[in-house]
Amino acid sequence: MKPKTMILMIVAVGCGLGASIMTSRLLADRRDKDQGEPTVPVLVTRARVTGWTEIKEPAKLFEIKEYPVSLAPKNPVGEYDKVKGKKLNKNLIEGYALDQSDLLDKTQQSIADSLLPGQRATAIKVNAQSLAGGFVLPGSRVDILLTSRANGKGQTRTILQHVLVMAVDAQAERNSETKHIIGNTVTVAATPQEAARLALAGSIGELMLQVKGSGDTVRIAPITVREEDLDKPLPTPAEKTEVARAEAPVVPTITLPPVDDRDPKDQPRVEAPKAEAPRVATVATVEPPQPVKKTRHVMKIQTGAAVEKHLFLLGEKDPDEDDGESTPAGKAGKDERPAPRPAAPGRVGPKAN
């Protein structure tokens, strides 16, 4: 082997030994540093988690692991309660350490994220008049009225009550600087039945929104006003109260016994009433009449060659005691064939052919 080749091999082996020694030192330093570094709890995904969906059972999707501070996320999430009911703004892979920035905040939420189960975001056309002068804001509760005309006569009636306004035009958030908004559309939260009613009402008349007070959650009976009602006097507050009382459901009152504040030891002992023995109803049973047992007898009377048969049934009424009607036994007991004449004297039996 040439000397030059030997030198290159020695240099290569020396470089490899030096690299391995440096690597082992670095790993040992890192291990010592990790053992002395404090840790923080972090939620780590057990499997792939889909974003934009509500987290109802976080313990099934995440597990808590201790991470060194240097390796943990910048704003780690380490408790299940902090993610319960929240949504993620992206899909997460298995083994992902959850950060606060991965949760969907209010600025990233859309109208669909604010809807309750069974609700639909429905937009209706409005103007400055129907918006109560622009004071219908996102988050307001309104009653919706419909004004329409049929056969030349107009009427106004309440079609929906206590409806949540989610957005006015494209503005879905209310801020302290905005006091009123004049828009062309209003988006409300409605059930499918309410959305269908709004669509029909918007096609046959004009809609008007009435802003309700922040603490007013009362729903009243729907109001319908026609043209002929405009000349009628409005009811006074006292009459309104009487009408409300008349329409209110009657709640039965229950009178409770007075409460005894004495010590239980001093209170008289009240024995529970003894339960009465159940009454047994006596039922009279009537046995049906037993049938009379009948015995059939046949009597033969032979006179020479003539034979007569007579049938007798014991238990039947005696034909001699009958009231004029012959019994079946009497009819069946006699031979309907005429009895043969008795043989002439000196003959015995019939004449032989």
SEKOLZA-562784 format. One record per residue (C-alpha): residue number from 1; residue in one letter; x negated, y negated, z. Coordinates in steps of 0.02 Angstrom, whole numbers. Example, Ala and Ser with C-alpha at 12.3 -4.5 7.8 and 13.67 -1.06 7.14 Angstrom:
// residues 2
atom k: 1 | r: A | u: -615 | v: 225 | w: 390
atom k: 2 | r: S | u: -684 | v: 53 | w: 357
This chain:
// residues 353
atom k: 1 | r: M | u: 0 | v: 0 | w: 0
atom k: 2 | r: K | u: -66 | v: -171 | w: -44
atom k: 3 | r: P | u: -114 | v: -292 | w: 96
atom k: 4 | r: K | u: 7 | v: -423 | w: 31
atom k: 5 | r: T | u: 154 | v: -304 | w: 46
atom k: 6 | r: M | u: 104 | v: -257 | w: 222
atom k: 7 | r: I | u: 100 | v: -439 | w: 273
atom k: 8 | r: L | u: 276 | v: -471 | w: 202
atom k: 9 | r: M | u: 346 | v: -321 | w: 295
atom k: 10 | r: I | u: 271 | v: -378 | w: 459
atom k: 11 | r: V | u: 341 | v: -553 | w: 435
atom k: 12 | r: A | u: 516 | v: -483 | w: 395
atom k: 13 | r: V | u: 516 | v: -372 | w: 548
atom k: 14 | r: G | u: 462 | v: -516 | w: 657
atom k: 15 | r: C | u: 599 | v: -629 | w: 590
atom k: 16 | r: G | u: 730 | v: -495 | w: 622
atom k: 17 | r: L | u: 671 | v: -469 | w: 801
atom k: 18 | r: G | u: 673 | v: -655 | w: 832
atom k: 19 | r: A | u: 851 | v: -673 | w: 763
atom k: 20 | r: S | u: 917 | v: -532 | w: 870
atom k: 21 | r: I | u: 836 | v: -603 | w: 1027
atom k: 22 | r: M | u: 911 | v: -775 | w: 994
atom k: 23 | r: T | u: 1083 | v: -701 | w: 960
atom k: 24 | r: S | u: 1083 | v: -601 | w: 1122
atom k: 25 | r: R | u: 1031 | v: -755 | w: 1220
atom k: 26 | r: L | u: 1170 | v: -858 | w: 1143
atom k: 27 | r: L | u: 1300 | v: -726 | w: 1182
atom k: 28 | r: A | u: 1237 | v: -711 | w: 1361
atom k: 29 | r: D | u: 1246 | v: -899 | w: 1384
atom k: 30 | r: R | u: 1420 | v: -903 | w: 1310
atom k: 31 | r: R | u: 1477 | v: -762 | w: 1424
atom k: 32 | r: D | u: 1410 | v: -847 | w: 1577
atom k: 33 | r: K | u: 1491 | v: -1009 | w: 1524
atom k: 34 | r: D | u: 1660 | v: -925 | w: 1497
atom k: 35 | r: Q | u: 1654 | v: -840 | w: 1666
atom k: 36 | r: G | u: 1629 | v: -1003 | w: 1753
atom k: 37 | r: E | u: 1751 | v: -1106 | w: 1645
atom k: 38 | r: P | u: 1930 | v: -1132 | w: 1708
atom k: 39 | r: T | u: 2076 | v: -1058 | w: 1610
atom k: 40 | r: V | u: 2252 | v: -1116 | w: 1569
atom k: 41 | r: P | u: 2409 | v: -1013 | w: 1530
atom k: 42 | r: V | u: 2461 | v: -1016 | w: 1347
atom k: 43 | r: L | u: 2611 | v: -938 | w: 1259
atom k: 44 | r: V | u: 2553 | v: -820 | w: 1122
atom k: 45 | r: T | u: 2670 | v: -748 | w: 991
atom k: 46 | r: R | u: 2704 | v: -561 | w: 1003
atom k: 47 | r: A | u: 2752 | v: -551 | w: 819
atom k: 48 | r: R | u: 2796 | v: -667 | w: 676
atom k: 49 | r: V | u: 2917 | v: -803 | w: 733
atom k: 50 | r: T | u: 3030 | v: -893 | w: 610
atom k: 51 | r: G | u: 3037 | v: -1081 | w: 621
atom k: 52 | r: W | u: 3189 | v: -1196 | w: 625
atom k: 53 | r: T | u: 3289 | v: -1072 | w: 730
atom k: 54 | r: E | u: 3337 | v: -1093 | w: 912
atom k: 55 | r: I | u: 3232 | v: -994 | w: 1036
atom k: 56 | r: K | u: 3357 | v: -909 | w: 1152
atom k: 57 | r: E | u: 3249 | v: -772 | w: 1232
atom k: 58 | r: P | u: 3069 | v: -833 | w: 1234
atom k: 59 | r: A | u: 3005 | v: -682 | w: 1333
atom k: 60 | r: K | u: 3042 | v: -571 | w: 1182
atom k: 61 | r: L | u: 2945 | v: -683 | w: 1061
atom k: 62 | r: F | u: 2799 | v: -742 | w: 1169
atom k: 63 | r: E | u: 2684 | v: -679 | w: 1305
atom k: 64 | r: I | u: 2579 | v: -780 | w: 1428
atom k: 65 | r: K | u: 2390 | v: -765 | w: 1415
atom k: 66 | r: E | u: 2247 | v: -853 | w: 1504
atom k: 67 | r: Y | u: 2139 | v: -955 | w: 1385
atom k: 68 | r: P | u: 1976 | v: -1046 | w: 1429
atom k: 69 | r: V | u: 2000 | v: -1233 | w: 1422
atom k: 70 | r: S | u: 1876 | v: -1247 | w: 1277
atom k: 71 | r: L | u: 1972 | v: -1119 | w: 1173
atom k: 72 | r: A | u: 2151 | v: -1166 | w: 1220
atom k: 73 | r: P | u: 2256 | v: -1280 | w: 1108
atom k: 74 | r: K | u: 2248 | v: -1466 | w: 1138
atom k: 75 | r: N | u: 2423 | v: -1473 | w: 1217
atom k: 76 | r: P | u: 2459 | v: -1292 | w: 1264
atom k: 77 | r: V | u: 2632 | v: -1229 | w: 1309
atom k: 78 | r: G | u: 2620 | v: -1106 | w: 1452
atom k: 79 | r: E | u: 2798 | v: -1084 | w: 1518
atom k: 80 | r: Y | u: 2950 | v: -998 | w: 1446
atom k: 81 | r: D | u: 3068 | v: -1134 | w: 1506
atom k: 82 | r: K | u: 2979 | v: -1264 | w: 1398
atom k: 83 | r: V | u: 3027 | v: -1173 | w: 1237
atom k: 84 | r: K | u: 3197 | v: -1103 | w: 1283
atom k: 85 | r: G | u: 3330 | v: -1186 | w: 1175
atom k: 86 | r: K | u: 3197 | v: -1273 | w: 1069
atom k: 87 | r: K | u: 3154 | v: -1247 | w: 885
atom k: 88 | r: L | u: 2989 | v: -1228 | w: 794
atom k: 89 | r: N | u: 2941 | v: -1341 | w: 651
atom k: 90 | r: K | u: 2854 | v: -1200 | w: 555
atom k: 91 | r: N | u: 2834 | v: -1012 | w: 547
atom k: 92 | r: L | u: 2707 | v: -936 | w: 668
atom k: 93 | r: I | u: 2601 | v: -780 | w: 640
atom k: 94 | r: E | u: 2567 | v: -645 | w: 770
atom k: 95 | r: G | u: 2440 | v: -693 | w: 903
atom k: 96 | r: Y | u: 2465 | v: -881 | w: 879
atom k: 97 | r: A | u: 2432 | v: -991 | w: 1031
atom k: 98 | r: L | u: 2577 | v: -1111 | w: 1046
atom k: 99 | r: D | u: 2544 | v: -1298 | w: 1051
atom k: 100 | r: Q | u: 2665 | v: -1437 | w: 1096
atom k: 101 | r: S | u: 2651 | v: -1503 | w: 919
atom k: 102 | r: D | u: 2727 | v: -1341 | w: 853
atom k: 103 | r: L | u: 2896 | v: -1381 | w: 933
atom k: 104 | r: L | u: 3026 | v: -1481 | w: 840
atom k: 105 | r: D | u: 3048 | v: -1653 | w: 918
atom k: 106 | r: K | u: 3192 | v: -1775 | w: 898
atom k: 107 | r: T | u: 3109 | v: -1870 | w: 756
atom k: 108 | r: Q | u: 3096 | v: -1710 | w: 655
atom k: 109 | r: Q | u: 3273 | v: -1648 | w: 690
atom k: 110 | r: S | u: 3405 | v: -1665 | w: 555
atom k: 111 | r: I | u: 3593 | v: -1680 | w: 570
atom k: 112 | r: A | u: 3609 | v: -1492 | w: 547
atom k: 113 | r: D | u: 3504 | v: -1465 | w: 705
atom k: 114 | r: S | u: 3629 | v: -1568 | w: 807
atom k: 115 | r: L | u: 3786 | v: -1474 | w: 752
atom k: 116 | r: L | u: 3871 | v: -1356 | w: 871
atom k: 117 | r: P | u: 3916 | v: -1179 | w: 814
atom k: 118 | r: G | u: 4068 | v: -1187 | w: 700
atom k: 119 | r: Q | u: 4048 | v: -1371 | w: 657
atom k: 120 | r: R | u: 4017 | v: -1449 | w: 486
atom k: 121 | r: A | u: 3942 | v: -1618 | w: 442
atom k: 122 | r: T | u: 4077 | v: -1707 | w: 340
atom k: 123 | r: A | u: 4058 | v: -1876 | w: 255
atom k: 124 | r: I | u: 4204 | v: -1994 | w: 226
atom k: 125 | r: K | u: 4213 | v: -2159 | w: 130
atom k: 126 | r: V | u: 4232 | v: -2315 | w: 236
atom k: 127 | r: N | u: 4219 | v: -2504 | w: 226
atom k: 128 | r: A | u: 4192 | v: -2646 | w: 348
atom k: 129 | r: Q | u: 4375 | v: -2645 | w: 401
atom k: 130 | r: S | u: 4386 | v: -2459 | w: 430
atom k: 131 | r: L | u: 4221 | v: -2463 | w: 526
atom k: 132 | r: A | u: 4293 | v: -2581 | w: 658
atom k: 133 | r: G | u: 4187 | v: -2722 | w: 591
atom k: 134 | r: G | u: 4028 | v: -2617 | w: 590
atom k: 135 | r: F | u: 4032 | v: -2568 | w: 773
atom k: 136 | r: V | u: 4048 | v: -2382 | w: 732
atom k: 137 | r: L | u: 3870 | v: -2319 | w: 769
atom k: 138 | r: P | u: 3788 | v: -2147 | w: 772
atom k: 139 | r: G | u: 3843 | v: -2058 | w: 930
atom k: 140 | r: S | u: 4009 | v: -2149 | w: 943
atom k: 141 | r: R | u: 4174 | v: -2058 | w: 973
atom k: 142 | r: V | u: 4317 | v: -2114 | w: 863
atom k: 143 | r: D | u: 4500 | v: -2077 | w: 825
atom k: 144 | r: I | u: 4541 | v: -2070 | w: 639
atom k: 145 | r: L | u: 4703 | v: -2144 | w: 570
atom k: 146 | r: L | u: 4778 | v: -2120 | w: 396
atom k: 147 | r: T | u: 4883 | v: -2252 | w: 308
atom k: 148 | r: S | u: 4978 | v: -2188 | w: 157
atom k: 149 | r: R | u: 5131 | v: -2230 | w: 51
atom k: 150 | r: A | u: 5268 | v: -2112 | w: -6
atom k: 151 | r: N | u: 5425 | v: -2164 | w: -103
atom k: 152 | r: G | u: 5377 | v: -2346 | w: -85
atom k: 153 | r: K | u: 5368 | v: -2339 | w: 105
atom k: 154 | r: G | u: 5209 | v: -2341 | w: 205
atom k: 155 | r: Q | u: 5164 | v: -2253 | w: 366
atom k: 156 | r: T | u: 5013 | v: -2235 | w: 479
atom k: 157 | r: R | u: 4978 | v: -2084 | w: 586
atom k: 158 | r: T | u: 4838 | v: -2010 | w: 690
atom k: 159 | r: I | u: 4757 | v: -1859 | w: 608
atom k: 160 | r: L | u: 4602 | v: -1828 | w: 717
atom k: 161 | r: Q | u: 4545 | v: -1881 | w: 891
atom k: 162 | r: H | u: 4381 | v: -1891 | w: 987
atom k: 163 | r: V | u: 4272 | v: -1856 | w: 834
atom k: 164 | r: L | u: 4082 | v: -1875 | w: 849
atom k: 165 | r: V | u: 3999 | v: -1993 | w: 725
atom k: 166 | r: M | u: 3831 | v: -1918 | w: 676
atom k: 167 | r: A | u: 3769 | v: -2048 | w: 549
atom k: 168 | r: V | u: 3819 | v: -2208 | w: 462
atom k: 169 | r: D | u: 3751 | v: -2205 | w: 285
atom k: 170 | r: A | u: 3574 | v: -2133 | w: 306
atom k: 171 | r: Q | u: 3548 | v: -2192 | w: 485
atom k: 172 | r: A | u: 3569 | v: -2049 | w: 609
atom k: 173 | r: E | u: 3485 | v: -2130 | w: 761
atom k: 174 | r: R | u: 3544 | v: -2275 | w: 865
atom k: 175 | r: N | u: 3415 | v: -2398 | w: 928
atom k: 176 | r: S | u: 3428 | v: -2543 | w: 1048
atom k: 177 | r: E | u: 3399 | v: -2672 | w: 912
atom k: 178 | r: T | u: 3546 | v: -2617 | w: 803
atom k: 179 | r: K | u: 3712 | v: -2684 | w: 865
atom k: 180 | r: H | u: 3819 | v: -2649 | w: 712
atom k: 181 | r: I | u: 3803 | v: -2561 | w: 544
atom k: 182 | r: I | u: 3904 | v: -2596 | w: 387
atom k: 183 | r: G | u: 3900 | v: -2440 | w: 280
atom k: 184 | r: N | u: 3995 | v: -2353 | w: 142
atom k: 185 | r: T | u: 4001 | v: -2178 | w: 216
atom k: 186 | r: V | u: 4013 | v: -2105 | w: 389
atom k: 187 | r: T | u: 3960 | v: -1927 | w: 431
atom k: 188 | r: V | u: 4059 | v: -1844 | w: 570
atom k: 189 | r: A | u: 4052 | v: -1673 | w: 655
atom k: 190 | r: A | u: 4209 | v: -1575 | w: 613
atom k: 191 | r: T | u: 4272 | v: -1397 | w: 610
atom k: 192 | r: P | u: 4318 | v: -1321 | w: 441
atom k: 193 | r: Q | u: 4503 | v: -1357 | w: 474
atom k: 194 | r: E | u: 4465 | v: -1538 | w: 522
atom k: 195 | r: A | u: 4353 | v: -1560 | w: 370
atom k: 196 | r: A | u: 4492 | v: -1499 | w: 255
atom k: 197 | r: R | u: 4613 | v: -1621 | w: 337
atom k: 198 | r: L | u: 4491 | v: -1764 | w: 312
atom k: 199 | r: A | u: 4465 | v: -1719 | w: 128
atom k: 200 | r: L | u: 4652 | v: -1718 | w: 96
atom k: 201 | r: A | u: 4684 | v: -1877 | w: 195
atom k: 202 | r: G | u: 4548 | v: -1971 | w: 102
atom k: 203 | r: S | u: 4629 | v: -1928 | w: -65
atom k: 204 | r: I | u: 4804 | v: -1988 | w: -22
atom k: 205 | r: G | u: 4771 | v: -2146 | w: 79
atom k: 206 | r: E | u: 4651 | v: -2256 | w: 176
atom k: 207 | r: L | u: 4560 | v: -2198 | w: 333
atom k: 208 | r: M | u: 4526 | v: -2307 | w: 484
atom k: 209 | r: L | u: 4408 | v: -2268 | w: 629
atom k: 210 | r: Q | u: 4448 | v: -2325 | w: 806
atom k: 211 | r: V | u: 4301 | v: -2332 | w: 926
atom k: 212 | r: K | u: 4334 | v: -2254 | w: 1095
atom k: 213 | r: G | u: 4255 | v: -2300 | w: 1261
atom k: 214 | r: S | u: 4099 | v: -2208 | w: 1316
atom k: 215 | r: G | u: 4192 | v: -2122 | w: 1458
atom k: 216 | r: D | u: 4360 | v: -2101 | w: 1372
atom k: 217 | r: T | u: 4389 | v: -1917 | w: 1332
atom k: 218 | r: V | u: 4580 | v: -1918 | w: 1343
atom k: 219 | r: R | u: 4678 | v: -1852 | w: 1195
atom k: 220 | r: I | u: 4852 | v: -1924 | w: 1174
atom k: 221 | r: A | u: 5001 | v: -1863 | w: 1075
atom k: 222 | r: P | u: 4982 | v: -1903 | w: 888
atom k: 223 | r: I | u: 5061 | v: -2070 | w: 842
atom k: 224 | r: T | u: 5161 | v: -2100 | w: 682
atom k: 225 | r: V | u: 5218 | v: -2276 | w: 637
atom k: 226 | r: R | u: 5333 | v: -2313 | w: 489
atom k: 227 | r: E | u: 5387 | v: -2477 | w: 412
atom k: 228 | r: E | u: 5556 | v: -2476 | w: 501
atom k: 229 | r: D | u: 5464 | v: -2458 | w: 668
atom k: 230 | r: L | u: 5377 | v: -2626 | w: 649
atom k: 231 | r: D | u: 5532 | v: -2723 | w: 704
atom k: 232 | r: K | u: 5563 | v: -2616 | w: 857
atom k: 233 | r: P | u: 5501 | v: -2683 | w: 1026
atom k: 234 | r: L | u: 5351 | v: -2598 | w: 1100
atom k: 235 | r: P | u: 5376 | v: -2506 | w: 1265
atom k: 236 | r: T | u: 5323 | v: -2597 | w: 1423
atom k: 237 | r: P | u: 5187 | v: -2523 | w: 1536
atom k: 238 | r: A | u: 5322 | v: -2462 | w: 1657
atom k: 239 | r: E | u: 5415 | v: -2375 | w: 1516
atom k: 240 | r: K | u: 5254 | v: -2297 | w: 1456
atom k: 241 | r: T | u: 5225 | v: -2229 | w: 1630
atom k: 242 | r: E | u: 5401 | v: -2155 | w: 1638
atom k: 243 | r: V | u: 5380 | v: -2075 | w: 1467
atom k: 244 | r: A | u: 5212 | v: -2003 | w: 1518
atom k: 245 | r: R | u: 5290 | v: -1931 | w: 1675
atom k: 246 | r: A | u: 5434 | v: -1856 | w: 1577
atom k: 247 | r: E | u: 5316 | v: -1776 | w: 1452
atom k: 248 | r: A | u: 5194 | v: -1715 | w: 1584
atom k: 249 | r: P | u: 5207 | v: -1529 | w: 1624
atom k: 250 | r: V | u: 5286 | v: -1481 | w: 1789
atom k: 251 | r: V | u: 5157 | v: -1407 | w: 1907
atom k: 252 | r: P | u: 5232 | v: -1302 | w: 2047
atom k: 253 | r: T | u: 5177 | v: -1351 | w: 2222
atom k: 254 | r: I | u: 5117 | v: -1220 | w: 2345
atom k: 255 | r: T | u: 5130 | v: -1250 | w: 2533
atom k: 256 | r: L | u: 4986 | v: -1170 | w: 2626
atom k: 257 | r: P | u: 4994 | v: -1124 | w: 2812
atom k: 258 | r: P | u: 4903 | v: -1240 | w: 2933
atom k: 259 | r: V | u: 4721 | v: -1202 | w: 2965
atom k: 260 | r: D | u: 4680 | v: -1139 | w: 3140
atom k: 261 | r: D | u: 4517 | v: -1221 | w: 3197
atom k: 262 | r: R | u: 4502 | v: -1118 | w: 3355
atom k: 263 | r: D | u: 4366 | v: -990 | w: 3382
atom k: 264 | r: P | u: 4413 | v: -823 | w: 3303
atom k: 265 | r: K | u: 4398 | v: -742 | w: 3475
atom k: 266 | r: D | u: 4533 | v: -858 | w: 3546
atom k: 267 | r: Q | u: 4653 | v: -838 | w: 3401
atom k: 268 | r: P | u: 4797 | v: -716 | w: 3426
atom k: 269 | r: R | u: 4777 | v: -552 | w: 3340
atom k: 270 | r: V | u: 4896 | v: -531 | w: 3197
atom k: 271 | r: E | u: 4931 | v: -352 | w: 3151
atom k: 272 | r: A | u: 4961 | v: -311 | w: 2973
atom k: 273 | r: P | u: 5138 | v: -251 | w: 2939
atom k: 274 | r: K | u: 5154 | v: -65 | w: 2931
atom k: 275 | r: A | u: 5191 | v: 4 | w: 2764
atom k: 276 | r: E | u: 5360 | v: 85 | w: 2754
atom k: 277 | r: A | u: 5373 | v: 263 | w: 2695
atom k: 278 | r: P | u: 5432 | v: 272 | w: 2517
atom k: 279 | r: R | u: 5615 | v: 311 | w: 2500
atom k: 280 | r: V | u: 5658 | v: 471 | w: 2412
atom k: 281 | r: A | u: 5813 | v: 461 | w: 2305
atom k: 282 | r: T | u: 5936 | v: 604 | w: 2326
atom k: 283 | r: V | u: 5999 | v: 669 | w: 2161
atom k: 284 | r: A | u: 6149 | v: 785 | w: 2157
atom k: 285 | r: T | u: 6131 | v: 922 | w: 2030
atom k: 286 | r: V | u: 6285 | v: 1008 | w: 1959
atom k: 287 | r: E | u: 6254 | v: 1183 | w: 1897
atom k: 288 | r: P | u: 6344 | v: 1228 | w: 1737
atom k: 289 | r: P | u: 6477 | v: 1364 | w: 1750
atom k: 290 | r: Q | u: 6406 | v: 1536 | w: 1725
atom k: 291 | r: P | u: 6481 | v: 1633 | w: 1578
atom k: 292 | r: V | u: 6592 | v: 1779 | w: 1622
atom k: 293 | r: K | u: 6510 | v: 1943 | w: 1581
atom k: 294 | r: K | u: 6614 | v: 2041 | w: 1460
atom k: 295 | r: T | u: 6617 | v: 2230 | w: 1444
atom k: 296 | r: R | u: 6675 | v: 2312 | w: 1281
atom k: 297 | r: H | u: 6776 | v: 2474 | w: 1290
atom k: 298 | r: V | u: 6847 | v: 2574 | w: 1146
atom k: 299 | r: M | u: 6985 | v: 2700 | w: 1176
atom k: 300 | r: K | u: 7033 | v: 2829 | w: 1045
atom k: 301 | r: I | u: 7204 | v: 2909 | w: 1045
atom k: 302 | r: Q | u: 7221 | v: 3061 | w: 933
atom k: 303 | r: T | u: 7390 | v: 3131 | w: 891
atom k: 304 | r: G | u: 7365 | v: 3282 | w: 783
atom k: 305 | r: A | u: 7262 | v: 3225 | w: 635
atom k: 306 | r: A | u: 7300 | v: 3039 | w: 665
atom k: 307 | r: V | u: 7175 | v: 2940 | w: 767
atom k: 308 | r: E | u: 7209 | v: 2769 | w: 841
atom k: 309 | r: K | u: 7074 | v: 2655 | w: 909
atom k: 310 | r: H | u: 7104 | v: 2522 | w: 1041
atom k: 311 | r: L | u: 6970 | v: 2393 | w: 1092
atom k: 312 | r: F | u: 6971 | v: 2319 | w: 1267
atom k: 313 | r: L | u: 6856 | v: 2176 | w: 1332
atom k: 314 | r: L | u: 6845 | v: 2161 | w: 1521
atom k: 315 | r: G | u: 6847 | v: 1977 | w: 1571
atom k: 316 | r: E | u: 6970 | v: 1925 | w: 1436
atom k: 317 | r: K | u: 7145 | v: 1870 | w: 1476
atom k: 318 | r: D | u: 7275 | v: 2009 | w: 1479
atom k: 319 | r: P | u: 7379 | v: 2001 | w: 1321
atom k: 320 | r: D | u: 7533 | v: 2030 | w: 1426
atom k: 321 | r: E | u: 7495 | v: 1871 | w: 1524
atom k: 322 | r: D | u: 7464 | v: 1764 | w: 1371
atom k: 323 | r: D | u: 7571 | v: 1612 | w: 1336
atom k: 324 | r: G | u: 7626 | v: 1677 | w: 1167
atom k: 325 | r: E | u: 7462 | v: 1674 | w: 1075
atom k: 326 | r: S | u: 7369 | v: 1836 | w: 1045
atom k: 327 | r: T | u: 7186 | v: 1837 | w: 1098
atom k: 328 | r: P | u: 7045 | v: 1890 | w: 985
atom k: 329 | r: A | u: 7029 | v: 2046 | w: 1090
atom k: 330 | r: G | u: 7209 | v: 2093 | w: 1058
atom k: 331 | r: K | u: 7188 | v: 2066 | w: 872
atom k: 332 | r: A | u: 7027 | v: 2162 | w: 863
atom k: 333 | r: G | u: 7087 | v: 2302 | w: 979
atom k: 334 | r: K | u: 7220 | v: 2370 | w: 861
atom k: 335 | r: D | u: 7193 | v: 2461 | w: 701
atom k: 336 | r: E | u: 7281 | v: 2365 | w: 564
atom k: 337 | r: R | u: 7307 | v: 2526 | w: 464
atom k: 338 | r: P | u: 7480 | v: 2603 | w: 486
atom k: 339 | r: A | u: 7479 | v: 2754 | w: 595
atom k: 340 | r: P | u: 7512 | v: 2915 | w: 499
atom k: 341 | r: R | u: 7674 | v: 3006 | w: 527
atom k: 342 | r: P | u: 7667 | v: 3151 | w: 645
atom k: 343 | r: A | u: 7654 | v: 3320 | w: 563
atom k: 344 | r: A | u: 7810 | v: 3422 | w: 535
atom k: 345 | r: P | u: 7847 | v: 3558 | w: 659
atom k: 346 | r: G | u: 7746 | v: 3710 | w: 625
atom k: 347 | r: R | u: 7605 | v: 3618 | w: 541
atom k: 348 | r: V | u: 7436 | v: 3585 | w: 615
atom k: 349 | r: G | u: 7335 | v: 3452 | w: 530
atom k: 350 | r: P | u: 7349 | v: 3392 | w: 354
atom k: 351 | r: K | u: 7393 | v: 3505 | w: 209
atom k: 352 | r: A | u: 7245 | v: 3579 | w: 126
atom k: 353 | r: N | u: 7223 | v: 3541 | w: -56
